[in-house]
Amino acid sequence: MAEAALNIHADELEAATDEAIAAFDGDVRAAVTALLAANAELEAQVTRLSSRVSTGYARGRTIGR
């Protein structure tokens, strides 16, 4: 059963990959560059939002790598 779930996830990832590449007219390098830029922006957003969470609310836990 877990294997079937992994296959569905893999199929979804394959479809998303194909969609991302198609969005850049088949230019894989441009697709990867755009995804890396989006990821960097999301990491920056996590950093900004993490600094706004009070230590008391988070009970001293921080989001990190």
CHARMM internal coordinates of N, CA and C (Angstrom, degrees):
IC EDIT
DIST 1 N 1 CA 1.4552
DIST 1 CA 1 C 1.5278
ANGL 1 N 1 CA 1 C 110.60
DIST 1 C 2 N 1.3262
ANGL 1 CA 1 C 2 N 117.49
DIHE 1 N 1 CA 1 C 2 N -42.48
DIST 2 N 2 CA 1.4578
ANGL 1 C 2 N 2 CA 120.54
DIHE 1 CA 1 C 2 N 2 CA 178.46
DIST 2 CA 2 C 1.5190
ANGL 2 N 2 CA 2 C 110.51
DIHE 1 C 2 N 2 CA 2 C -63.93
DIST 2 C 3 N 1.3284
ANGL 2 CA 2 C 3 N 116.05
DIHE 2 N 2 CA 2 C 3 N -35.26
DIST 3 N 3 CA 1.4643
ANGL 2 C 3 N 3 CA 120.03
DIHE 2 CA 2 C 3 N 3 CA 178.95
DIST 3 CA 3 C 1.5240
ANGL 3 N 3 CA 3 C 110.71
DIHE 2 C 3 N 3 CA 3 C -63.62
DIST 3 C 4 N 1.3285
ANGL 3 CA 3 C 4 N 116.79
DIHE 3 N 3 CA 3 C 4 N -39.20
DIST 4 N 4 CA 1.4601
ANGL 3 C 4 N 4 CA 120.89
DIHE 3 CA 3 C 4 N 4 CA 178.51
DIST 4 CA 4 C 1.5247
ANGL 4 N 4 CA 4 C 110.52
DIHE 3 C 4 N 4 CA 4 C -63.84
DIST 4 C 5 N 1.3328
ANGL 4 CA 4 C 5 N 116.56
DIHE 4 N 4 CA 4 C 5 N -39.82
DIST 5 N 5 CA 1.4670
ANGL 4 C 5 N 5 CA 120.88
DIHE 4 CA 4 C 5 N 5 CA 178.27
DIST 5 CA 5 C 1.5168
ANGL 5 N 5 CA 5 C 110.24
DIHE 4 C 5 N 5 CA 5 C -64.26
DIST 5 C 6 N 1.3373
ANGL 5 CA 5 C 6 N 117.14
DIHE 5 N 5 CA 5 C 6 N -39.88
DIST 6 N 6 CA 1.4569
ANGL 5 C 6 N 6 CA 120.50
DIHE 5 CA 5 C 6 N 6 CA 178.36
DIST 6 CA 6 C 1.5164
ANGL 6 N 6 CA 6 C 110.74
DIHE 5 C 6 N 6 CA 6 C -65.25
DIST 6 C 7 N 1.3198
ANGL 6 CA 6 C 7 N 117.55
DIHE 6 N 6 CA 6 C 7 N -38.00
DIST 7 N 7 CA 1.4553
ANGL 6 C 7 N 7 CA 120.75
DIHE 6 CA 6 C 7 N 7 CA 178.79
DIST 7 CA 7 C 1.5201
ANGL 7 N 7 CA 7 C 111.31
DIHE 6 C 7 N 7 CA 7 C -65.62
DIST 7 C 8 N 1.3247
ANGL 7 CA 7 C 8 N 117.54
DIHE 7 N 7 CA 7 C 8 N -39.03
DIST 8 N 8 CA 1.4660
ANGL 7 C 8 N 8 CA 120.69
DIHE 7 CA 7 C 8 N 8 CA 177.25
DIST 8 CA 8 C 1.5256
ANGL 8 N 8 CA 8 C 108.92
DIHE 7 C 8 N 8 CA 8 C -64.08
DIST 8 C 9 N 1.3132
ANGL 8 CA 8 C 9 N 116.53
DIHE 8 N 8 CA 8 C 9 N -43.77
DIST 9 N 9 CA 1.4606
ANGL 8 C 9 N 9 CA 120.58
DIHE 8 CA 8 C 9 N 9 CA 179.76
DIST 9 CA 9 C 1.5257
ANGL 9 N 9 CA 9 C 109.95
DIHE 8 C 9 N 9 CA 9 C -62.86
DIST 9 C 10 N 1.3150
ANGL 9 CA 9 C 10 N 116.56
DIHE 9 N 9 CA 9 C 10 N -43.21
DIST 10 N 10 CA 1.4628
ANGL 9 C 10 N 10 CA 120.69
DIHE 9 CA 9 C 10 N 10 CA 179.34
DIST 10 CA 10 C 1.5295
ANGL 10 N 10 CA 10 C 110.22
DIHE 9 C 10 N 10 CA 10 C -63.17
DIST 10 C 11 N 1.3153
ANGL 10 CA 10 C 11 N 116.74
DIHE 10 N 10 CA 10 C 11 N -40.05
DIST 11 N 11 CA 1.4652
ANGL 10 C 11 N 11 CA 120.21
DIHE 10 CA 10 C 11 N 11 CA 178.08
DIST 11 CA 11 C 1.5209
ANGL 11 N 11 CA 11 C 111.17
DIHE 10 C 11 N 11 CA 11 C -63.87
DIST 11 C 12 N 1.3242
ANGL 11 CA 11 C 12 N 116.52
DIHE 11 N 11 CA 11 C 12 N -39.95
DIST 12 N 12 CA 1.4668
ANGL 11 C 12 N 12 CA 120.50
DIHE 11 CA 11 C 12 N 12 CA 178.14
DIST 12 CA 12 C 1.5216
ANGL 12 N 12 CA 12 C 110.75
DIHE 11 C 12 N 12 CA 12 C -65.56
DIST 12 C 13 N 1.3283
ANGL 12 CA 12 C 13 N 116.61
DIHE 12 N 12 CA 12 C 13 N -39.70
DIST 13 N 13 CA 1.4582
ANGL 12 C 13 N 13 CA 120.01
DIHE 12 CA 12 C 13 N 13 CA 178.26
DIST 13 CA 13 C 1.5266
ANGL 13 N 13 CA 13 C 111.17
DIHE 12 C 13 N 13 CA 13 C -66.05
DIST 13 C 14 N 1.3119
ANGL 13 CA 13 C 14 N 116.72
DIHE 13 N 13 CA 13 C 14 N -40.60
DIST 14 N 14 CA 1.4670
ANGL 13 C 14 N 14 CA 120.86
DIHE 13 CA 13 C 14 N 14 CA 177.69
DIST 14 CA 14 C 1.5296
ANGL 14 N 14 CA 14 C 110.15
DIHE 13 C 14 N 14 CA 14 C -61.24
DIST 14 C 15 N 1.3337
ANGL 14 CA 14 C 15 N 116.43
DIHE 14 N 14 CA 14 C 15 N -44.18
DIST 15 N 15 CA 1.4631
ANGL 14 C 15 N 15 CA 120.60
DIHE 14 CA 14 C 15 N 15 CA 179.99
DIST 15 CA 15 C 1.5213
ANGL 15 N 15 CA 15 C 110.89
DIHE 14 C 15 N 15 CA 15 C -64.76
DIST 15 C 16 N 1.3250
ANGL 15 CA 15 C 16 N 116.95
DIHE 15 N 15 CA 15 C 16 N -41.64
DIST 16 N 16 CA 1.4669
ANGL 15 C 16 N 16 CA 120.92
DIHE 15 CA 15 C 16 N 16 CA 179.06
DIST 16 CA 16 C 1.5262
ANGL 16 N 16 CA 16 C 110.58
DIHE 15 C 16 N 16 CA 16 C -65.93
DIST 16 C 17 N 1.3278
ANGL 16 CA 16 C 17 N 116.05
DIHE 16 N 16 CA 16 C 17 N -37.72
DIST 17 N 17 CA 1.4654
ANGL 16 C 17 N 17 CA 120.59
DIHE 16 CA 16 C 17 N 17 CA 177.73
DIST 17 CA 17 C 1.5183
ANGL 17 N 17 CA 17 C 110.52
DIHE 16 C 17 N 17 CA 17 C -63.35
DIST 17 C 18 N 1.3129
ANGL 17 CA 17 C 18 N 115.75
DIHE 17 N 17 CA 17 C 18 N -47.50
DIST 18 N 18 CA 1.4694
ANGL 17 C 18 N 18 CA 120.11
DIHE 17 CA 17 C 18 N 18 CA 178.63
DIST 18 CA 18 C 1.5291
ANGL 18 N 18 CA 18 C 111.25
DIHE 17 C 18 N 18 CA 18 C -60.42
DIST 18 C 19 N 1.3226
ANGL 18 CA 18 C 19 N 116.39
DIHE 18 N 18 CA 18 C 19 N -39.48
DIST 19 N 19 CA 1.4669
ANGL 18 C 19 N 19 CA 121.28
DIHE 18 CA 18 C 19 N 19 CA 179.75
DIST 19 CA 19 C 1.5304
ANGL 19 N 19 CA 19 C 111.33
DIHE 18 C 19 N 19 CA 19 C -65.75
DIST 19 C 20 N 1.3314
ANGL 19 CA 19 C 20 N 116.20
DIHE 19 N 19 CA 19 C 20 N -41.67
DIST 20 N 20 CA 1.4703
ANGL 19 C 20 N 20 CA 120.00
DIHE 19 CA 19 C 20 N 20 CA 179.73
DIST 20 CA 20 C 1.5217
ANGL 20 N 20 CA 20 C 111.04
DIHE 19 C 20 N 20 CA 20 C -64.56
DIST 20 C 21 N 1.3242
ANGL 20 CA 20 C 21 N 116.71
DIHE 20 N 20 CA 20 C 21 N -41.95
DIST 21 N 21 CA 1.4606
ANGL 20 C 21 N 21 CA 120.38
DIHE 20 CA 20 C 21 N 21 CA 179.43
DIST 21 CA 21 C 1.5213
ANGL 21 N 21 CA 21 C 110.49
DIHE 20 C 21 N 21 CA 21 C -67.45
DIST 21 C 22 N 1.3155
ANGL 21 CA 21 C 22 N 116.32
DIHE 21 N 21 CA 21 C 22 N -40.74
DIST 22 N 22 CA 1.4656
ANGL 21 C 22 N 22 CA 120.55
DIHE 21 CA 21 C 22 N 22 CA 179.03
DIST 22 CA 22 C 1.5321
ANGL 22 N 22 CA 22 C 111.51
DIHE 21 C 22 N 22 CA 22 C -63.39
DIST 22 C 23 N 1.3445
ANGL 22 CA 22 C 23 N 116.10
DIHE 22 N 22 CA 22 C 23 N -33.16
DIST 23 N 23 CA 1.4663
ANGL 22 C 23 N 23 CA 120.15
DIHE 22 CA 22 C 23 N 23 CA 179.66
DIST 23 CA 23 C 1.5232
ANGL 23 N 23 CA 23 C 111.66
DIHE 22 C 23 N 23 CA 23 C -62.74
DIST 23 C 24 N 1.3478
ANGL 23 CA 23 C 24 N 115.80
DIHE 23 N 23 CA 23 C 24 N -21.99
DIST 24 N 24 CA 1.4616
ANGL 23 C 24 N 24 CA 120.81
DIHE 23 CA 23 C 24 N 24 CA 179.27
DIST 24 CA 24 C 1.5231
ANGL 24 N 24 CA 24 C 110.80
DIHE 23 C 24 N 24 CA 24 C -112.24
DIST 24 C 25 N 1.3301
ANGL 24 CA 24 C 25 N 114.77
DIHE 24 N 24 CA 24 C 25 N 32.29
DIST 25 N 25 CA 1.4672
ANGL 24 C 25 N 25 CA 122.00
DIHE 24 CA 24 C 25 N 25 CA 176.96
DIST 25 CA 25 C 1.5239
ANGL 25 N 25 CA 25 C 112.99
DIHE 24 C 25 N 25 CA 25 C 50.37
DIST 25 C 26 N 1.3202
ANGL 25 CA 25 C 26 N 116.63
DIHE 25 N 25 CA 25 C 26 N 39.85
DIST 26 N 26 CA 1.4498
ANGL 25 C 26 N 26 CA 121.40
DIHE 25 CA 25 C 26 N 26 CA 176.41
DIST 26 CA 26 C 1.5173
ANGL 26 N 26 CA 26 C 114.89
DIHE 25 C 26 N 26 CA 26 C 82.75
DIST 26 C 27 N 1.3252
ANGL 26 CA 26 C 27 N 117.86
DIHE 26 N 26 CA 26 C 27 N 1.57
DIST 27 N 27 CA 1.4679
ANGL 26 C 27 N 27 CA 121.48
DIHE 26 CA 26 C 27 N 27 CA -179.95
DIST 27 CA 27 C 1.5306
ANGL 27 N 27 CA 27 C 108.64
DIHE 26 C 27 N 27 CA 27 C -83.27
DIST 27 C 28 N 1.3333
ANGL 27 CA 27 C 28 N 115.19
DIHE 27 N 27 CA 27 C 28 N 97.16
DIST 28 N 28 CA 1.4639
ANGL 27 C 28 N 28 CA 120.73
DIHE 27 CA 27 C 28 N 28 CA -175.91
DIST 28 CA 28 C 1.5225
ANGL 28 N 28 CA 28 C 111.14
DIHE 27 C 28 N 28 CA 28 C -62.21
DIST 28 C 29 N 1.3192
ANGL 28 CA 28 C 29 N 117.54
DIHE 28 N 28 CA 28 C 29 N -40.87
DIST 29 N 29 CA 1.4716
ANGL 28 C 29 N 29 CA 121.18
DIHE 28 CA 28 C 29 N 29 CA -178.98
DIST 29 CA 29 C 1.5318
ANGL 29 N 29 CA 29 C 110.90
DIHE 28 C 29 N 29 CA 29 C -61.74
DIST 29 C 30 N 1.3240
ANGL 29 CA 29 C 30 N 116.74
DIHE 29 N 29 CA 29 C 30 N -42.75
DIST 30 N 30 CA 1.4710
ANGL 29 C 30 N 30 CA 119.99
DIHE 29 CA 29 C 30 N 30 CA 178.71
DIST 30 CA 30 C 1.5261
ANGL 30 N 30 CA 30 C 110.76
DIHE 29 C 30 N 30 CA 30 C -65.68
DIST 30 C 31 N 1.3224
ANGL 30 CA 30 C 31 N 117.11
DIHE 30 N 30 CA 30 C 31 N -38.15
DIST 31 N 31 CA 1.4685
ANGL 30 C 31 N 31 CA 120.59
DIHE 30 CA 30 C 31 N 31 CA 178.73
DIST 31 CA 31 C 1.5219
ANGL 31 N 31 CA 31 C 110.70
DIHE 30 C 31 N 31 CA 31 C -64.37
DIST 31 C 32 N 1.3332
ANGL 31 CA 31 C 32 N 117.08
DIHE 31 N 31 CA 31 C 32 N -45.04
DIST 32 N 32 CA 1.4638
ANGL 31 C 32 N 32 CA 120.73
DIHE 31 CA 31 C 32 N 32 CA 179.26
DIST 32 CA 32 C 1.5258
ANGL 32 N 32 CA 32 C 110.41
DIHE 31 C 32 N 32 CA 32 C -64.38
DIST 32 C 33 N 1.3143
ANGL 32 CA 32 C 33 N 117.20
DIHE 32 N 32 CA 32 C 33 N -41.90
DIST 33 N 33 CA 1.4658
ANGL 32 C 33 N 33 CA 120.94
DIHE 32 CA 32 C 33 N 33 CA 178.88
DIST 33 CA 33 C 1.5288
ANGL 33 N 33 CA 33 C 110.75
DIHE 32 C 33 N 33 CA 33 C -60.29
DIST 33 C 34 N 1.3257
ANGL 33 CA 33 C 34 N 116.59
DIHE 33 N 33 CA 33 C 34 N -44.67
DIST 34 N 34 CA 1.4632
ANGL 33 C 34 N 34 CA 120.60
DIHE 33 CA 33 C 34 N 34 CA 179.23
DIST 34 CA 34 C 1.5252
ANGL 34 N 34 CA 34 C 111.28
DIHE 33 C 34 N 34 CA 34 C -64.29
DIST 34 C 35 N 1.3189
ANGL 34 CA 34 C 35 N 117.44
DIHE 34 N 34 CA 34 C 35 N -40.59
DIST 35 N 35 CA 1.4599
ANGL 34 C 35 N 35 CA 120.52
DIHE 34 CA 34 C 35 N 35 CA 179.31
DIST 35 CA 35 C 1.5232
ANGL 35 N 35 CA 35 C 111.32
DIHE 34 C 35 N 35 CA 35 C -67.17
DIST 35 C 36 N 1.3236
ANGL 35 CA 35 C 36 N 117.11
DIHE 35 N 35 CA 35 C 36 N -38.45
DIST 36 N 36 CA 1.4671
ANGL 35 C 36 N 36 CA 120.07
DIHE 35 CA 35 C 36 N 36 CA 176.93
DIST 36 CA 36 C 1.5271
ANGL 36 N 36 CA 36 C 111.20
DIHE 35 C 36 N 36 CA 36 C -65.59
DIST 36 C 37 N 1.3176
ANGL 36 CA 36 C 37 N 116.90
DIHE 36 N 36 CA 36 C 37 N -39.39
DIST 37 N 37 CA 1.4648
ANGL 36 C 37 N 37 CA 120.64
DIHE 36 CA 36 C 37 N 37 CA 177.98
DIST 37 CA 37 C 1.5254
ANGL 37 N 37 CA 37 C 110.47
DIHE 36 C 37 N 37 CA 37 C -65.34
DIST 37 C 38 N 1.3252
ANGL 37 CA 37 C 38 N 116.90
DIHE 37 N 37 CA 37 C 38 N -42.00
DIST 38 N 38 CA 1.4633
ANGL 37 C 38 N 38 CA 120.72
DIHE 37 CA 37 C 38 N 38 CA 178.61
DIST 38 CA 38 C 1.5273
ANGL 38 N 38 CA 38 C 110.23
DIHE 37 C 38 N 38 CA 38 C -63.87
DIST 38 C 39 N 1.3240
ANGL 38 CA 38 C 39 N 116.76
DIHE 38 N 38 CA 38 C 39 N -41.34
DIST 39 N 39 CA 1.4634
ANGL 38 C 39 N 39 CA 121.11
DIHE 38 CA 38 C 39 N 39 CA 178.96
DIST 39 CA 39 C 1.5258
ANGL 39 N 39 CA 39 C 110.68
DIHE 38 C 39 N 39 CA 39 C -63.43
DIST 39 C 40 N 1.3244
ANGL 39 CA 39 C 40 N 117.42
DIHE 39 N 39 CA 39 C 40 N -42.39
DIST 40 N 40 CA 1.4683
ANGL 39 C 40 N 40 CA 121.07
DIHE 39 CA 39 C 40 N 40 CA 178.80
DIST 40 CA 40 C 1.5240
ANGL 40 N 40 CA 40 C 110.51
DIHE 39 C 40 N 40 CA 40 C -61.88
DIST 40 C 41 N 1.3177
ANGL 40 CA 40 C 41 N 116.77
DIHE 40 N 40 CA 40 C 41 N -40.08
DIST 41 N 41 CA 1.4701
ANGL 40 C 41 N 41 CA 120.39
DIHE 40 CA 40 C 41 N 41 CA 178.59
DIST 41 CA 41 C 1.5300
ANGL 41 N 41 CA 41 C 110.49
DIHE 40 C 41 N 41 CA 41 C -65.40
DIST 41 C 42 N 1.3201
ANGL 41 CA 41 C 42 N 116.86
DIHE 41 N 41 CA 41 C 42 N -41.14
DIST 42 N 42 CA 1.4656
ANGL 41 C 42 N 42 CA 119.72
DIHE 41 CA 41 C 42 N 42 CA 178.03
DIST 42 CA 42 C 1.5277
ANGL 42 N 42 CA 42 C 111.36
DIHE 41 C 42 N 42 CA 42 C -65.29
DIST 42 C 43 N 1.3230
ANGL 42 CA 42 C 43 N 117.69
DIHE 42 N 42 CA 42 C 43 N -39.31
DIST 43 N 43 CA 1.4673
ANGL 42 C 43 N 43 CA 120.67
DIHE 42 CA 42 C 43 N 43 CA 176.59
DIST 43 CA 43 C 1.5256
ANGL 43 N 43 CA 43 C 110.84
DIHE 42 C 43 N 43 CA 43 C -63.13
DIST 43 C 44 N 1.3143
ANGL 43 CA 43 C 44 N 116.89
DIHE 43 N 43 CA 43 C 44 N -40.61
DIST 44 N 44 CA 1.4687
ANGL 43 C 44 N 44 CA 120.55
DIHE 43 CA 43 C 44 N 44 CA 178.15
DIST 44 CA 44 C 1.5269
ANGL 44 N 44 CA 44 C 110.03
DIHE 43 C 44 N 44 CA 44 C -64.53
DIST 44 C 45 N 1.3181
ANGL 44 CA 44 C 45 N 116.65
DIHE 44 N 44 CA 44 C 45 N -38.63
DIST 45 N 45 CA 1.4579
ANGL 44 C 45 N 45 CA 120.70
DIHE 44 CA 44 C 45 N 45 CA 179.39
DIST 45 CA 45 C 1.5322
ANGL 45 N 45 CA 45 C 110.39
DIHE 44 C 45 N 45 CA 45 C -66.26
DIST 45 C 46 N 1.3165
ANGL 45 CA 45 C 46 N 117.88
DIHE 45 N 45 CA 45 C 46 N -41.66
DIST 46 N 46 CA 1.4646
ANGL 45 C 46 N 46 CA 121.25
DIHE 45 CA 45 C 46 N 46 CA 177.04
DIST 46 CA 46 C 1.5219
ANGL 46 N 46 CA 46 C 110.07
DIHE 45 C 46 N 46 CA 46 C -60.91
DIST 46 C 47 N 1.3125
ANGL 46 CA 46 C 47 N 116.62
DIHE 46 N 46 CA 46 C 47 N -42.59
DIST 47 N 47 CA 1.4677
ANGL 46 C 47 N 47 CA 120.79
DIHE 46 CA 46 C 47 N 47 CA 179.00
DIST 47 CA 47 C 1.5252
ANGL 47 N 47 CA 47 C 110.59
DIHE 46 C 47 N 47 CA 47 C -61.77
DIST 47 C 48 N 1.3396
ANGL 47 CA 47 C 48 N 116.57
DIHE 47 N 47 CA 47 C 48 N -46.65
DIST 48 N 48 CA 1.4692
ANGL 47 C 48 N 48 CA 120.20
DIHE 47 CA 47 C 48 N 48 CA 179.25
DIST 48 CA 48 C 1.5223
ANGL 48 N 48 CA 48 C 111.02
DIHE 47 C 48 N 48 CA 48 C -61.29
DIST 48 C 49 N 1.3225
ANGL 48 CA 48 C 49 N 117.17
DIHE 48 N 48 CA 48 C 49 N -45.68
DIST 49 N 49 CA 1.4585
ANGL 48 C 49 N 49 CA 120.41
DIHE 48 CA 48 C 49 N 49 CA -177.03
DIST 49 CA 49 C 1.5253
ANGL 49 N 49 CA 49 C 111.51
DIHE 48 C 49 N 49 CA 49 C -71.10
DIST 49 C 50 N 1.3185
ANGL 49 CA 49 C 50 N 117.35
DIHE 49 N 49 CA 49 C 50 N -35.29
DIST 50 N 50 CA 1.4664
ANGL 49 C 50 N 50 CA 120.55
DIHE 49 CA 49 C 50 N 50 CA 179.18
DIST 50 CA 50 C 1.5169
ANGL 50 N 50 CA 50 C 110.95
DIHE 49 C 50 N 50 CA 50 C -63.27
DIST 50 C 51 N 1.3178
ANGL 50 CA 50 C 51 N 117.24
DIHE 50 N 50 CA 50 C 51 N -35.14
DIST 51 N 51 CA 1.4592
ANGL 50 C 51 N 51 CA 120.11
DIHE 50 CA 50 C 51 N 51 CA -179.76
DIST 51 CA 51 C 1.5218
ANGL 51 N 51 CA 51 C 111.56
DIHE 50 C 51 N 51 CA 51 C -71.02
DIST 51 C 52 N 1.3182
ANGL 51 CA 51 C 52 N 117.48
DIHE 51 N 51 CA 51 C 52 N -16.09
DIST 52 N 52 CA 1.4667
ANGL 51 C 52 N 52 CA 121.07
DIHE 51 CA 51 C 52 N 52 CA -179.35
DIST 52 CA 52 C 1.5214
ANGL 52 N 52 CA 52 C 113.14
DIHE 51 C 52 N 52 CA 52 C -91.23
DIST 52 C 53 N 1.3174
ANGL 52 CA 52 C 53 N 117.39
DIHE 52 N 52 CA 52 C 53 N -13.10
DIST 53 N 53 CA 1.4596
ANGL 52 C 53 N 53 CA 120.77
DIHE 52 CA 52 C 53 N 53 CA -179.23
DIST 53 CA 53 C 1.5139
ANGL 53 N 53 CA 53 C 108.41
DIHE 52 C 53 N 53 CA 53 C -80.60
DIST 53 C 54 N 1.3255
ANGL 53 CA 53 C 54 N 115.86
DIHE 53 N 53 CA 53 C 54 N 129.54
DIST 54 N 54 CA 1.4613
ANGL 53 C 54 N 54 CA 119.15
DIHE 53 CA 53 C 54 N 54 CA -178.35
DIST 54 CA 54 C 1.5206
ANGL 54 N 54 CA 54 C 109.98
DIHE 53 C 54 N 54 CA 54 C -69.73
DIST 54 C 55 N 1.3171
ANGL 54 CA 54 C 55 N 115.64
DIHE 54 N 54 CA 54 C 55 N 148.32
DIST 55 N 55 CA 1.4596
ANGL 54 C 55 N 55 CA 121.03
DIHE 54 CA 54 C 55 N 55 CA 179.30
DIST 55 CA 55 C 1.5229
ANGL 55 N 55 CA 55 C 110.31
DIHE 54 C 55 N 55 CA 55 C -62.68
DIST 55 C 56 N 1.3105
ANGL 55 CA 55 C 56 N 117.15
DIHE 55 N 55 CA 55 C 56 N -37.81
DIST 56 N 56 CA 1.4663
ANGL 55 C 56 N 56 CA 120.67
DIHE 55 CA 55 C 56 N 56 CA 179.19
DIST 56 CA 56 C 1.5179
ANGL 56 N 56 CA 56 C 111.60
DIHE 55 C 56 N 56 CA 56 C -63.63
DIST 56 C 57 N 1.3047
ANGL 56 CA 56 C 57 N 116.69
DIHE 56 N 56 CA 56 C 57 N -41.96
DIST 57 N 57 CA 1.4617
ANGL 56 C 57 N 57 CA 120.34
DIHE 56 CA 56 C 57 N 57 CA -179.79
DIST 57 CA 57 C 1.5207
ANGL 57 N 57 CA 57 C 110.58
DIHE 56 C 57 N 57 CA 57 C -66.39
DIST 57 C 58 N 1.3033
ANGL 57 CA 57 C 58 N 116.59
DIHE 57 N 57 CA 57 C 58 N -41.83
DIST 58 N 58 CA 1.4558
ANGL 57 C 58 N 58 CA 121.10
DIHE 57 CA 57 C 58 N 58 CA -178.70
DIST 58 CA 58 C 1.5272
ANGL 58 N 58 CA 58 C 111.97
DIHE 57 C 58 N 58 CA 58 C -83.17
DIST 58 C 59 N 1.3457
ANGL 58 CA 58 C 59 N 116.85
DIHE 58 N 58 CA 58 C 59 N -3.36
DIST 59 N 59 CA 1.4677
ANGL 58 C 59 N 59 CA 123.25
DIHE 58 CA 58 C 59 N 59 CA -178.75
DIST 59 CA 59 C 1.5240
ANGL 59 N 59 CA 59 C 111.91
DIHE 58 C 59 N 59 CA 59 C 53.62
DIST 59 C 60 N 1.3257
ANGL 59 CA 59 C 60 N 114.46
DIHE 59 N 59 CA 59 C 60 N 39.75
DIST 60 N 60 CA 1.4532
ANGL 59 C 60 N 60 CA 119.69
DIHE 59 CA 59 C 60 N 60 CA 175.08
DIST 60 CA 60 C 1.5117
ANGL 60 N 60 CA 60 C 114.84
DIHE 59 C 60 N 60 CA 60 C 82.07
DIST 60 C 61 N 1.3330
ANGL 60 CA 60 C 61 N 117.54
DIHE 60 N 60 CA 60 C 61 N -4.54
DIST 61 N 61 CA 1.4553
ANGL 60 C 61 N 61 CA 120.02
DIHE 60 CA 60 C 61 N 61 CA 179.49
DIST 61 CA 61 C 1.5184
ANGL 61 N 61 CA 61 C 109.37
DIHE 60 C 61 N 61 CA 61 C -83.42
DIST 61 C 62 N 1.2903
ANGL 61 CA 61 C 62 N 115.70
DIHE 61 N 61 CA 61 C 62 N 143.37
DIST 62 N 62 CA 1.4555
ANGL 61 C 62 N 62 CA 120.30
DIHE 61 CA 61 C 62 N 62 CA 175.93
DIST 62 CA 62 C 1.5112
ANGL 62 N 62 CA 62 C 109.57
DIHE 61 C 62 N 62 CA 62 C -125.15
DIST 62 C 63 N 1.3037
ANGL 62 CA 62 C 63 N 115.28
DIHE 62 N 62 CA 62 C 63 N 154.66
DIST 63 N 63 CA 1.4540
ANGL 62 C 63 N 63 CA 120.41
DIHE 62 CA 62 C 63 N 63 CA 176.72
DIST 63 CA 63 C 1.5112
ANGL 63 N 63 CA 63 C 106.78
DIHE 62 C 63 N 63 CA 63 C -88.39
DIST 63 C 64 N 1.2763
ANGL 63 CA 63 C 64 N 116.84
DIHE 63 N 63 CA 63 C 64 N 123.27
DIST 64 N 64 CA 1.4496
ANGL 63 C 64 N 64 CA 120.26
DIHE 63 CA 63 C 64 N 64 CA -179.11
DIST 64 CA 64 C 1.5108
ANGL 64 N 64 CA 64 C 110.92
DIHE 63 C 64 N 64 CA 64 C -148.92
DIST 64 C 65 N 1.2968
ANGL 64 CA 64 C 65 N 113.66
DIHE 64 N 64 CA 64 C 65 N -178.67
DIST 65 N 65 CA 1.4669
ANGL 64 C 65 N 65 CA 119.07
DIHE 64 CA 64 C 65 N 65 CA 179.24
DIST 65 CA 65 C 1.4973
ANGL 65 N 65 CA 65 C 110.95
DIHE 64 C 65 N 65 CA 65 C -90.26
END
COOR INIT
IC SEED 1 N 1 CA 1 C
IC BUILD
